[in-house]
């Protein structure tokens, strides 16, 4: 019985496929890092947020290694996170318990913390726009690095 494909032709086909797949891998990256930047909250539940002139006072996050730190706008927050590709899971977050005299800021903080706990994935656009998504792909919050 004769083989359908000659060994030399088969080897050439395999090499061509490997070269093609390798070339694709260098131009497309599913791993978009979010670490080593400060991310400022710009919208939550599709509602734009006022930007605080002092970035450390407004709601923001910093991812570093396996830890996340930041502020909900009133209280400091910290916790752990896991990121694999576009999957993002934040562990239980700890927060200080300072009184938030600004009622609007308190509501934003509550919504922000709820969004962080519901996050299962993310997308990064333009390298500076981080969108936190739930399991259904719905936008929970949008942050920007500045």
Secondary structure, 3 states (H helix, E strand, C coil): CCCCCCHHHHHHHHHHHHHHHHHHHHHCCCCCCCCCCEEEEEEECCEECCCCCCCCCCCEEEEECCEEEEECCCCEEEEEEEEECCEEEECCCEECCCCCCCHHHHHHHHHHHHHHHHCCEEEEECCCEEEEECCCCCEEEEEEEC
